[in-house]
Amino acid sequence: MAKREIAQLRNVAVTGHGSSGKTTMVDAMLFAARATSRAGSVDGGSSLSDFDPEEKERKFSIDSAIFHFDYKDQTFNLIDTPGYLDFTGAAAAVLPAVETVLIAVDSSDGVRLNTRRMYEYAQKAGLARIFVITHLDADNVSYERLVADLQTAFGNECVPVFLPVGQGEDCKGVVNLLDAGTAPEGTVGDFEGLGQSLHESIIECDDNLMEMYLEGNEIGTEQIQATFKKAVIEGKLTPILCSAAGKNVGVKEVLDFTAACAPSPADRAPLHAQGAGEEPIDVLPDPEAPFCARVFKTIVDPHVGRLVFFRVFSGSVADGDTVEVARTGATERLGHINVVFGSEQRESGSAGPGDIACVSKVEEMVFDDTLRSAGAEWTLAPTELPRPMMSLAVEPKSRDDEQKISSGLQRLAEADPTFNVEREPQSNELLITGMSNLHLEVMLSKLKGRFGVSADTHEPAVPYRETITAAAEGKYKHKKQSGGRGQYGEVHLRLEPNGRGEGFEFIDEIKGGVIPQQFMPAVEKGIRETLVEGVLAGYPVVDLKSAVFYGSYHDVDSSEAAFKIAASRAFREAFMQCKPVLLEPIVKIEVTVPSEYVGDVTANLAGHRAQIEGMDQDGQMQTLVALIPQSEISTYSAELQSMTGGEGSFTLDYSHYEPVPSHLQQQIIERKKKEAEQE
């Protein structure tokens, strides 16, 4: 395959909110570039992007899809990404692999939550950002209002570059304000005024052009174009384009604009890696430099194995070369290096700076791995991803499937960085955690489709704890005689509260040898085992001190087993006199919503026993910070979606434990007892 110069490469991610027309636009761009002989259809199940069976069935993108193709004198790697918040991790994961982000904005919905999120991710990563208003042929479109909404949300650096020629049913084309000439009939908006405003915005980005402008000197078209591209690369201007991909309106123009104005890997500021010391290392797009690449996507298939997608930042690699995985220090031999076109891999043979490629049969590489030349010491900073918030407990339908479920889920987790699998030590439940209930539903469907095994799910057990609020004493004499050697051990102990989070403290106050020292480890073991088993409702006991101060023994009948039993019984007796309480985990929740929903969200949080800690405003969005019991959040994701029309998001962090209100404590204890009886 012929190689292009790095300046001719365009790595572009297409992002946006769900149902904003991203995938339809990508399909249309591929057809316009003659990279395919047909225009795919999401609704018809023929989209080149949505080739996974789950995507075909559900008719929306779940994972990213990469398309390598040539257009005019550029080589594109165009990446279609999921738009729904449930799968936004897959979109965020590809951003380090590109220089440009096209953000689709549906003409009917305008600025949505994932519009803002993808813009913020791209801005933080220093990527060029281009808005594309889609579905110009929809009913009741107001292009001018949409432009105003974008400027309100993201600033006046958002500048319209395309104007529609007609909109709604009359949509028939787009016109570029940078092109000379007059506006076609039916152009929406002030062509001359907006064109002049665009030129002035471009001139203001360059001091030399500004000086020429103020002095009345003529500024050439090439100077304007070059300055505009530089302003887009530096994030000083964010172009607003438009299209109606379903009618093939504006698609070629968007592709042409991206080819002309989007940065190449050579235009990007040097990437910083962490070296062996504290000083960062500049990773330059030099094919002769040491090799450096990042794994930004993996696919795990039970039959094909692991397929790894990587972006090269420095150096070159060819079929059969060996690279080092920074995370492990191990080396991997790369087999056939391919470029990607949707579900297809096409032979490339090598990859250099700026290239996006894939390789198979490399079992030790995982998402976000830094690949480097052997002996190199750099490691790329980790990719910022949204944190998974929703958990379900998973159990096999059949005991024979337990190992298959665990293995299959682990392999799915390796391919999805926002899907976690872990065993909860207290309940011994196998927990899966993802972005939402829909995300988890899709992962379980993949488990069945790819690994042939199904699972039952239920809400995870809340990790309650038990503790005491007062001091008390307890004693127990374990005495048993049944022929032969008997059992004897007596323990007196005192319990008192410890500071929250300070755990358990065992104190030996025995004097005069009333309990011989060789039996004290058994006494402590009996108490510690009871801590694990719980007393009130079978939850672990925390944050108390236990002082053993008296007891008795028998020269013949005393044993470690006898003193362990006596200590456990004495502990239980004292515990029930210490005004015991259940503790529940409290999490810090940050809920971000448009301002108009703050009242509803605040009232809803109050109904979940949340304590509002504060509120911050950022433009049209407000973030509420609250403390809320973990037991109250199992259904919160669905409630927030319903309250805000999908425009709300939240994050969670563990905060601390607090006593459960007394009326709820008794309900929890009774429920736990019923569960124990049923078992």
FISE-752358 format. One line per 2 residues: their letters; for each residue x, y, z of C-alpha. Coordinates in Angstrom, 2 decimals. Layout:
A = X/Y/Z ~ ...
END
This chain:
MA = 0.00/0.00/0.00 ~ 1.40/3.40/-1.00
KR = 2.36/5.62/1.91 ~ 1.43/9.28/2.19
EI = 3.49/12.04/3.71 ~ 2.47/12.80/7.28
AQ = 1.14/16.22/6.19 ~ -1.42/14.42/4.01
LR = -2.94/12.39/6.88 ~ -6.26/13.35/8.45
NV = -7.32/11.50/11.61 ~ -10.89/12.53/12.42
AV = -13.39/11.32/15.03 ~ -17.10/11.93/14.41
TG = -18.88/12.45/17.74 ~ -22.06/13.97/19.16
HG = -25.19/13.09/21.07 ~ -27.20/9.96/20.27
SS = -29.45/10.16/17.18 ~ -27.62/13.25/15.92
GK = -26.97/11.65/12.54 ~ -23.28/10.82/12.99
TT = -23.37/7.35/11.48 ~ -25.56/8.44/8.57
MV = -23.09/11.25/7.87 ~ -20.12/8.87/8.00
DA = -21.82/6.47/5.59 ~ -22.55/9.39/3.25
ML = -18.97/10.71/3.49 ~ -17.57/7.29/2.58
FA = -19.85/7.17/-0.45 ~ -18.96/10.74/-1.44
AR = -15.26/9.87/-1.23 ~ -15.91/6.80/-3.41
AT = -14.45/4.65/-0.66 ~ -17.52/2.44/-1.08
SR = -19.87/1.74/-3.94 ~ -23.00/2.08/-1.82
AG = -24.38/4.44/0.79 ~ -25.12/2.48/3.95
SV = -28.32/2.86/5.96 ~ -28.72/2.56/9.73
DG = -32.44/1.83/9.53 ~ -31.91/-0.63/6.69
GS = -29.22/-2.50/8.62 ~ -26.63/-1.85/5.90
SL = -24.54/0.83/7.62 ~ -20.81/0.28/7.20
SD = -20.26/1.60/10.74 ~ -22.84/-0.44/12.63
FD = -21.68/-3.89/11.57 ~ -21.85/-5.61/14.97
PE = -24.98/-7.80/15.39 ~ -25.96/-5.83/18.52
EK = -25.73/-2.56/16.57 ~ -27.75/-3.91/13.67
ER = -30.49/-5.11/16.00 ~ -30.65/-1.97/18.14
KF = -30.01/0.50/15.27 ~ -27.46/2.63/17.07
SI = -23.68/2.61/17.52 ~ -22.22/0.73/20.47
DS = -18.53/0.77/19.57 ~ -16.27/2.90/17.39
AI = -15.75/2.04/13.72 ~ -12.62/3.06/11.79
FH = -12.40/3.77/8.05 ~ -9.10/4.19/6.22
FD = -9.48/5.69/2.74 ~ -7.96/8.15/0.29
YK = -9.70/11.32/-0.77 ~ -8.14/13.66/-3.29
DQ = -4.55/14.02/-2.07 ~ -5.24/13.12/1.58
TF = -5.46/9.85/3.46 ~ -8.24/9.72/6.06
NL = -8.76/7.65/9.17 ~ -12.39/8.51/9.88
ID = -13.74/7.11/13.16 ~ -17.47/6.90/13.84
TP = -18.16/6.87/17.59 ~ -21.22/6.07/19.76
GY = -23.39/9.01/20.77 ~ -25.48/7.65/23.62
LD = -24.10/8.33/27.10 ~ -24.32/4.61/27.85
FT = -21.39/4.02/25.45 ~ -19.57/7.33/25.62
GA = -16.45/5.57/26.93 ~ -15.86/4.16/23.44
AA = -16.00/7.71/22.05 ~ -13.62/9.14/24.65
AV = -11.20/6.25/24.09 ~ -10.49/7.17/20.46
LP = -9.83/10.89/21.00 ~ -6.09/10.44/21.76
AV = -5.80/8.77/18.34 ~ -7.02/11.78/16.30
ET = -6.28/15.46/15.70 ~ -9.81/16.56/14.78
VL = -13.28/16.04/16.21 ~ -16.40/16.58/14.11
IA = -19.27/17.14/16.54 ~ -22.68/16.41/15.03
VD = -25.55/18.57/16.30 ~ -29.08/17.50/15.40
SS = -31.06/20.44/13.98 ~ -34.15/19.33/15.93
DG = -32.49/18.75/19.31 ~ -29.70/21.34/19.31
VR = -27.05/21.27/22.04 ~ -27.40/18.13/24.19
LN = -25.41/16.65/27.04 ~ -23.03/14.63/24.89
TR = -22.52/17.63/22.61 ~ -21.04/19.45/25.59
RM = -19.16/16.41/26.86 ~ -17.42/15.65/23.56
YE = -16.54/19.33/23.09 ~ -14.99/19.42/26.57
YA = -13.05/16.18/26.02 ~ -11.72/17.46/22.71
QK = -10.87/20.89/24.12 ~ -8.96/19.37/27.04
AG = -7.05/17.12/24.64 ~ -6.09/20.10/22.47
LA = -7.93/18.78/19.39 ~ -9.40/20.84/16.57
RI = -13.19/21.04/16.89 ~ -15.72/21.41/14.07
FV = -19.49/21.49/14.54 ~ -21.72/19.97/11.86
IT = -25.42/20.77/12.15 ~ -27.24/17.74/10.72
HL = -30.73/16.93/9.46 ~ -31.21/20.29/7.71
DA = -34.16/18.68/5.95 ~ -36.07/18.11/9.22
DN = -39.26/20.00/10.04 ~ -39.16/23.37/11.80
VS = -35.41/23.90/11.39 ~ -34.01/27.29/12.39
YE = -30.34/27.39/11.39 ~ -29.80/30.87/12.81
RL = -31.20/29.82/16.19 ~ -28.95/26.76/16.24
VA = -25.88/28.89/15.54 ~ -26.90/31.24/18.36
DL = -27.35/28.27/20.73 ~ -23.86/26.98/19.89
QT = -22.34/30.39/20.52 ~ -24.19/30.69/23.82
AF = -22.99/27.26/24.94 ~ -19.41/27.37/23.66
GN = -18.53/31.01/23.03 ~ -18.28/33.40/20.10
EC = -15.27/31.54/18.75 ~ -17.91/29.28/17.18
VP = -18.29/30.82/13.72 ~ -20.69/29.79/10.94
VF = -18.78/28.84/7.78 ~ -21.58/27.10/5.88
LP = -25.07/28.46/5.33 ~ -27.91/26.24/4.15
VG = -29.58/26.89/0.82 ~ -33.11/26.24/1.97
QG = -34.04/24.24/5.04 ~ -36.66/21.68/5.95
ED = -38.36/20.34/2.83 ~ -36.70/23.08/0.77
CK = -33.14/22.09/1.75 ~ -31.14/21.72/-1.46
GV = -27.54/22.69/-0.72 ~ -25.01/24.58/1.36
VN = -22.77/27.55/0.60 ~ -19.30/28.26/2.04
LL = -18.90/31.81/3.33 ~ -15.20/31.71/2.48
DA = -15.92/31.18/-1.19 ~ -16.05/34.28/-3.34
GT = -19.23/35.14/-5.17 ~ -22.83/35.82/-4.37
AP = -25.24/33.78/-2.35 ~ -27.46/31.31/-4.23
EG = -31.17/31.95/-4.14 ~ -32.74/30.58/-0.97
TV = -29.62/31.00/1.19 ~ -30.60/31.18/4.86
GD = -29.05/34.08/6.79 ~ -27.13/37.25/5.96
FE = -24.54/35.93/3.50 ~ -22.62/39.18/3.13
GL = -22.80/40.19/6.79 ~ -21.82/36.79/8.11
GQ = -19.08/36.49/5.49 ~ -17.61/39.83/6.58
SL = -17.89/38.81/10.25 ~ -16.09/35.51/9.53
HE = -13.24/37.31/7.74 ~ -12.85/39.70/10.66
SI = -12.82/36.82/13.16 ~ -10.05/35.15/11.14
IE = -8.02/38.36/10.89 ~ -8.25/38.91/14.65
CD = -6.43/35.60/15.17 ~ -3.21/36.92/13.60
DN = -1.45/40.12/14.70 ~ 0.18/40.69/11.30
LM = -3.10/40.36/9.44 ~ -4.76/42.63/11.98
EM = -2.14/45.29/11.36 ~ -2.59/44.99/7.58
YL = -6.36/45.25/8.00 ~ -6.16/48.37/10.16
EG = -3.80/49.99/7.67 ~ -6.26/49.31/4.87
NE = -4.02/46.84/3.00 ~ -5.58/44.08/0.93
IG = -5.44/40.59/2.40 ~ -5.30/37.71/-0.06
TE = -7.51/34.64/-0.07 ~ -4.54/32.34/0.55
QI = -3.58/34.33/3.66 ~ -7.14/34.10/4.96
QA = -7.28/30.33/4.31 ~ -3.90/29.68/5.96
TF = -4.76/31.81/8.99 ~ -8.16/30.16/9.31
KK = -6.63/26.67/9.30 ~ -4.08/27.74/11.93
AV = -6.88/29.22/14.09 ~ -8.87/25.97/13.84
IE = -5.78/23.91/14.76 ~ -5.07/26.12/17.78
GK = -8.71/26.10/18.91 ~ -9.12/29.85/18.48
LT = -12.03/29.30/16.08 ~ -14.57/26.49/15.92
PI = -16.23/26.29/12.48 ~ -19.95/25.56/12.17
LC = -20.86/23.52/9.09 ~ -24.18/21.96/8.08
SA = -25.56/19.05/6.07 ~ -28.50/16.79/5.36
AG = -26.76/13.48/4.81 ~ -29.98/11.61/4.08
KN = -30.48/13.80/1.00 ~ -26.72/13.91/0.26
VG = -26.72/17.66/0.89 ~ -23.52/19.24/2.19
VK = -21.72/15.92/2.64 ~ -19.01/16.46/0.02
EV = -18.60/20.04/1.21 ~ -18.00/18.83/4.81
LD = -15.47/16.32/3.49 ~ -13.72/18.99/1.40
FT = -13.60/21.40/4.32 ~ -12.15/18.72/6.62
AA = -9.51/17.83/4.04 ~ -8.52/21.49/3.65
CA = -8.74/22.78/7.24 ~ -8.33/19.87/9.63
PS = -4.81/19.45/11.03 ~ -2.46/16.66/10.07
PA = -0.38/14.83/12.69 ~ 2.49/17.16/11.73
DR = 0.39/20.17/12.77 ~ -0.24/18.87/16.27
AP = 1.74/20.19/19.21 ~ 4.35/17.66/20.43
LH = 2.90/14.87/22.53 ~ 4.33/14.63/26.04
AQ = 5.34/11.28/27.50 ~ 6.63/10.45/30.96
GA = 10.24/9.31/30.99 ~ 12.20/7.45/33.65
GE = 12.71/10.72/35.51 ~ 10.24/13.51/36.28
EP = 10.90/15.52/33.12 ~ 8.39/15.01/30.29
ID = 9.67/13.81/26.93 ~ 8.46/15.30/23.63
VL = 7.28/12.57/21.24 ~ 7.83/13.93/17.73
PD = 6.26/12.56/14.53 ~ 9.60/11.42/13.14
PE = 9.69/8.07/11.30 ~ 13.35/7.62/12.25
AP = 12.81/8.22/15.98 ~ 12.22/5.43/18.54
FC = 8.80/3.82/18.19 ~ 5.89/5.08/20.31
AR = 2.22/4.17/19.90 ~ -0.95/3.89/21.99
VF = -3.53/1.09/22.01 ~ -6.92/2.83/21.87
KT = -9.22/-0.10/21.15 ~ -9.28/-3.88/21.43
IV = -11.76/-6.51/20.30 ~ -11.86/-9.95/21.91
DP = -13.40/-12.77/19.92 ~ -13.55/-16.35/21.24
HV = -12.61/-17.69/17.80 ~ -10.29/-15.06/16.28
GR = -8.62/-13.92/19.50 ~ -7.60/-10.37/20.36
LV = -7.53/-7.63/17.71 ~ -5.57/-4.55/18.80
FF = -5.95/-1.07/17.26 ~ -3.13/1.43/17.79
RV = -2.09/4.95/16.78 ~ 1.57/5.60/15.98
FS = 3.05/8.87/17.26 ~ 6.75/8.34/16.60
GS = 8.97/5.93/14.73 ~ 7.88/3.15/12.40
VA = 6.99/-0.51/12.65 ~ 6.67/-3.27/10.04
DG = 5.34/-6.81/9.83 ~ 7.33/-9.08/12.12
DT = 8.87/-6.30/14.25 ~ 9.01/-6.60/18.02
VE = 7.76/-3.85/20.34 ~ 7.78/-3.45/24.11
VA = 4.62/-3.02/26.18 ~ 5.40/-0.28/28.73
RT = 2.91/-1.59/31.31 ~ 4.58/-4.99/31.64
GA = 8.02/-4.53/30.11 ~ 7.32/-7.62/27.99
TE = 7.94/-7.68/24.24 ~ 5.42/-8.68/21.57
RL = 6.06/-9.65/17.99 ~ 3.67/-7.99/15.56
GH = 2.40/-10.19/12.77 ~ 0.57/-8.66/9.84
IN = -0.05/-4.94/10.24 ~ -3.33/-3.84/8.67
VV = -5.35/-0.69/8.15 ~ -9.05/-0.81/8.93
FG = -12.18/-0.21/6.89 ~ -15.16/-0.95/9.13
SE = -15.33/-4.70/9.66 ~ -12.47/-5.32/7.22
QR = -8.71/-5.34/7.75 ~ -6.59/-4.52/4.73
ES = -2.92/-5.34/4.47 ~ -0.57/-2.45/5.07
GS = 2.74/-4.05/6.02 ~ 3.95/-1.12/8.08
AG = 2.87/1.95/10.04 ~ 4.55/5.28/10.73
PG = 3.84/8.55/12.54 ~ 0.16/9.48/12.39
DI = -0.96/6.08/11.13 ~ -3.80/4.10/12.69
AC = -3.42/0.37/12.28 ~ -4.40/-2.96/13.80
VS = -2.73/-6.26/14.51 ~ -4.05/-9.62/15.72
KV = -2.76/-12.45/17.91 ~ -1.17/-10.19/20.52
EE = -2.69/-11.47/23.73 ~ -0.75/-9.29/26.19
MV = -1.84/-5.88/24.88 ~ -4.81/-4.10/26.47
FD = -6.51/-0.74/26.11 ~ -4.32/2.31/26.76
DT = -1.05/0.38/26.60 ~ 1.97/2.36/25.43
LR = 3.93/0.46/22.78 ~ 7.58/1.46/22.39
SA = 10.94/0.45/21.05 ~ 12.79/-1.99/23.28
GA = 14.88/0.00/25.71 ~ 12.85/3.20/25.39
EW = 11.64/4.61/28.70 ~ 8.61/6.67/27.83
TL = 5.01/6.03/28.82 ~ 2.00/8.01/27.56
AP = -0.40/9.58/30.05 ~ -3.57/7.53/30.67
TE = -6.69/8.36/28.68 ~ -9.39/10.22/30.58
LP = -12.59/8.18/30.54 ~ -16.01/8.51/32.18
RP = -16.33/6.30/35.24 ~ -18.82/3.44/35.25
MM = -21.53/3.95/37.88 ~ -24.16/1.22/37.62
SL = -23.63/-2.26/39.06 ~ -25.46/-5.58/38.92
AV = -24.75/-8.85/40.66 ~ -24.40/-11.75/38.22
EP = -24.94/-15.42/38.84 ~ -24.99/-18.40/36.47
KS = -28.22/-20.08/35.47 ~ -26.36/-23.34/35.99
RD = -23.42/-24.14/38.28 ~ -21.63/-25.61/35.28
DE = -21.60/-22.14/33.71 ~ -19.89/-20.33/36.60
QK = -16.37/-20.50/35.16 ~ -17.58/-19.70/31.64
IS = -19.43/-16.59/32.87 ~ -16.46/-15.29/34.82
SG = -14.05/-15.91/31.94 ~ -16.37/-14.42/29.31
LQ = -17.08/-11.29/31.36 ~ -13.36/-10.75/32.00
RL = -12.64/-10.92/28.27 ~ -15.42/-8.43/27.54
AE = -13.98/-6.12/30.20 ~ -10.60/-6.25/28.49
AD = -12.20/-4.78/25.37 ~ -14.36/-2.14/27.10
PT = -12.54/0.19/29.51 ~ -15.83/1.37/31.06
FN = -16.98/-2.16/31.93 ~ -15.60/-3.69/35.14
VE = -15.91/-7.16/36.65 ~ -14.99/-7.93/40.25
RE = -15.82/-10.25/43.12 ~ -17.28/-8.40/46.14
PQ = -15.50/-9.88/49.17 ~ -18.27/-9.36/51.76
SN = -21.17/-10.83/49.79 ~ -19.02/-12.96/47.44
EL = -21.19/-11.65/44.59 ~ -19.75/-11.32/41.09
LI = -20.41/-7.68/40.18 ~ -20.46/-6.10/36.75
TG = -20.27/-2.31/36.57 ~ -20.96/-0.14/33.54
MS = -22.22/3.24/32.42 ~ -25.93/2.39/32.66
NL = -28.45/-0.42/32.75 ~ -28.51/-0.39/28.93
HL = -24.72/-0.74/28.82 ~ -24.90/-3.75/31.15
EV = -27.78/-5.23/29.14 ~ -25.69/-5.01/25.96
ML = -22.66/-6.60/27.65 ~ -24.76/-9.53/28.89
SK = -26.17/-9.92/25.39 ~ -22.60/-10.04/24.05
LK = -21.76/-12.64/26.69 ~ -24.50/-14.86/25.33
GR = -23.79/-14.16/21.66 ~ -20.00/-14.54/21.77
FG = -19.46/-17.03/24.56 ~ -22.73/-18.95/24.51
VS = -23.63/-18.49/28.16 ~ -26.47/-16.64/29.92
AD = -26.64/-15.16/33.40 ~ -29.23/-14.04/35.93
TH = -28.83/-10.63/37.55 ~ -30.07/-8.79/40.63
EP = -29.30/-5.63/42.56 ~ -25.99/-5.89/44.45
AV = -26.10/-6.28/48.21 ~ -25.38/-3.02/50.04
PY = -22.17/-3.42/52.09 ~ -23.61/-2.51/55.48
RE = -21.45/-2.67/58.60 ~ -22.22/-3.15/62.31
TI = -20.76/-1.18/65.21 ~ -21.50/-0.04/68.76
TA = -22.31/3.33/70.31 ~ -21.74/2.59/74.01
AA = -19.47/0.52/76.26 ~ -20.46/-2.71/78.01
EG = -19.03/-5.93/79.42 ~ -19.72/-9.54/78.60
KY = -18.58/-12.92/79.90 ~ -18.96/-16.55/78.98
KH = -17.77/-19.81/80.48 ~ -17.51/-22.66/78.01
KK = -17.65/-25.90/80.00 ~ -18.40/-29.29/78.58
QS = -17.85/-32.78/79.98 ~ -18.77/-35.81/77.90
GG = -16.43/-38.53/79.00 ~ -12.69/-38.37/78.65
RG = -11.12/-34.95/78.35 ~ -13.60/-32.06/78.70
QY = -13.65/-28.50/77.40 ~ -13.15/-25.46/79.58
GE = -12.50/-21.79/79.00 ~ -13.86/-18.60/80.57
VH = -13.50/-15.11/79.09 ~ -14.56/-11.69/80.45
LR = -14.22/-8.74/78.07 ~ -15.18/-5.12/77.68
LE = -16.25/-3.44/74.43 ~ -16.14/0.28/73.71
PN = -16.53/2.33/70.52 ~ -13.51/3.24/68.44
GR = -13.28/6.26/66.11 ~ -15.11/5.98/62.80
GE = -12.82/4.35/60.29 ~ -10.23/3.34/62.92
GF = -11.16/-0.33/62.76 ~ -10.79/-2.98/65.46
EF = -8.35/-2.92/68.36 ~ -7.65/-5.95/70.59
ID = -6.35/-5.20/74.10 ~ -4.86/-7.81/76.44
EI = -5.47/-6.74/80.09 ~ -5.03/-10.17/81.65
KG = -3.10/-10.17/84.93 ~ -1.98/-12.96/87.18
GV = -2.24/-15.59/84.45 ~ -6.00/-16.16/84.85
IP = -5.90/-16.92/81.14 ~ -2.51/-18.43/80.20
QQ = -0.72/-16.56/77.39 ~ -0.73/-19.58/75.10
FM = -4.53/-19.26/74.88 ~ -4.67/-15.50/74.14
PA = -4.19/-15.92/70.34 ~ -7.25/-18.24/70.38
VE = -9.22/-15.63/72.34 ~ -8.34/-12.94/69.77
KG = -9.13/-15.31/66.89 ~ -12.57/-16.06/68.35
IR = -13.33/-12.33/68.53 ~ -12.01/-11.59/65.03
ET = -14.05/-14.41/63.48 ~ -17.15/-12.97/65.14
LV = -16.31/-9.55/63.67 ~ -16.49/-11.08/60.21
EG = -19.71/-13.01/60.88 ~ -21.54/-10.05/62.46
VL = -23.99/-10.08/65.34 ~ -26.99/-7.87/64.51
AG = -27.67/-8.97/60.95 ~ -24.62/-10.84/59.72
YP = -22.65/-7.81/58.49 ~ -18.99/-7.23/59.43
VV = -18.39/-5.46/62.73 ~ -16.09/-2.41/62.65
DL = -14.68/0.41/64.76 ~ -14.54/-0.91/68.31
KS = -12.05/-1.88/71.02 ~ -12.20/-5.20/72.82
AV = -10.31/-5.52/76.09 ~ -10.03/-9.00/77.66
FY = -9.54/-8.43/81.41 ~ -10.47/-11.63/83.23
GS = -11.13/-15.34/82.84 ~ -10.30/-18.79/84.14
YH = -8.86/-22.05/82.89 ~ -8.52/-25.72/83.76
DV = -5.15/-27.45/83.83 ~ -6.45/-30.44/81.85
DS = -9.64/-29.44/80.02 ~ -8.68/-25.99/78.71
SE = -7.83/-25.76/74.99 ~ -7.56/-23.21/72.20
AA = -10.92/-24.33/70.82 ~ -12.61/-23.81/74.18
FK = -11.22/-20.29/74.63 ~ -12.13/-19.37/71.04
IA = -15.75/-20.34/71.67 ~ -15.83/-18.55/75.03
AS = -14.42/-15.35/73.52 ~ -16.95/-15.39/70.69
RA = -19.91/-15.88/73.06 ~ -18.66/-13.22/75.48
FR = -18.25/-10.79/72.58 ~ -21.80/-11.38/71.36
EA = -23.22/-10.88/74.86 ~ -21.37/-7.57/75.31
FM = -22.14/-6.40/71.79 ~ -25.91/-6.54/72.26
QC = -25.61/-4.36/75.38 ~ -23.53/-1.69/73.60
KP = -26.44/-0.07/71.74 ~ -25.40/-1.58/68.40
VL = -26.25/0.11/65.10 ~ -25.99/-0.64/61.42
LE = -23.76/1.60/59.34 ~ -24.51/2.34/55.68
PI = -22.09/3.58/53.01 ~ -22.55/7.21/52.00
VK = -21.39/8.36/48.57 ~ -20.70/11.80/47.20
IE = -22.82/12.43/44.12 ~ -22.29/15.25/41.61
VT = -25.30/15.73/39.33 ~ -24.92/17.96/36.26
VP = -28.11/19.17/34.57 ~ -29.39/22.13/32.56
SE = -30.51/24.92/34.89 ~ -34.23/24.41/34.20
YV = -34.15/20.97/35.86 ~ -32.42/21.97/39.11
GD = -35.66/22.22/41.12 ~ -36.89/18.77/40.10
VT = -33.49/17.18/40.68 ~ -33.09/18.79/44.10
AN = -36.52/17.58/45.23 ~ -35.80/14.09/43.93
LA = -32.47/13.93/45.78 ~ -34.19/15.00/49.00
GH = -36.59/12.09/48.54 ~ -33.56/9.79/48.45
RA = -32.29/11.02/51.85 ~ -29.58/13.11/50.18
QI = -27.98/16.12/51.85 ~ -27.21/18.91/49.38
EG = -23.66/20.19/49.98 ~ -23.38/22.84/47.28
MD = -24.09/23.97/43.75 ~ -21.90/25.29/40.91
QD = -22.95/26.89/37.62 ~ -21.11/26.64/34.30
GQ = -22.99/28.44/31.57 ~ -26.38/26.80/31.13
MQ = -25.41/23.79/33.24 ~ -25.53/23.43/37.02
TL = -23.80/20.83/39.15 ~ -25.36/19.79/42.46
VA = -23.07/18.19/45.03 ~ -24.72/15.99/47.65
LI = -24.13/13.13/50.06 ~ -26.51/10.21/49.54
PQ = -26.80/6.67/50.96 ~ -25.54/4.05/48.52
SE = -28.77/2.09/49.01 ~ -30.69/4.97/47.42
IS = -28.89/5.09/44.07 ~ -29.77/1.76/42.46
TY = -32.51/3.34/40.34 ~ -31.16/6.88/40.20
SA = -29.77/6.69/36.67 ~ -33.19/5.90/35.19
EL = -34.88/8.56/37.35 ~ -32.41/11.24/36.25
QS = -32.87/10.30/32.61 ~ -36.64/10.59/33.00
MT = -36.51/13.93/34.85 ~ -34.13/15.60/32.39
GG = -35.00/13.98/29.08 ~ -31.55/12.39/28.95
EG = -29.77/15.69/29.65 ~ -28.51/14.84/33.14
SF = -25.38/13.01/34.20 ~ -23.79/12.15/37.52
TL = -20.64/10.81/39.13 ~ -20.18/8.94/42.40
DY = -17.35/8.67/44.91 ~ -17.30/6.77/48.19
SH = -17.37/9.19/51.13 ~ -17.89/7.52/54.52
YE = -20.19/5.36/56.68 ~ -23.07/6.70/58.80
PV = -25.61/5.01/61.12 ~ -28.78/3.83/59.41
PS = -31.94/5.59/60.68 ~ -33.53/3.41/63.36
HL = -36.79/2.73/61.49 ~ -34.84/1.50/58.46
QQ = -32.38/-0.47/60.56 ~ -35.07/-2.81/61.85
QI = -36.37/-3.40/58.31 ~ -32.88/-4.34/57.12
IE = -32.33/-6.72/60.05 ~ -35.67/-8.46/59.46
RK = -35.03/-8.76/55.75 ~ -31.59/-10.24/56.38
KK = -33.06/-12.80/58.79 ~ -35.66/-13.87/56.22
EA = -32.93/-14.32/53.60 ~ -30.93/-16.45/56.03
EQ = -33.99/-18.61/56.79 ~ -34.67/-19.15/53.08
E = -31.09/-20.23/52.51
END
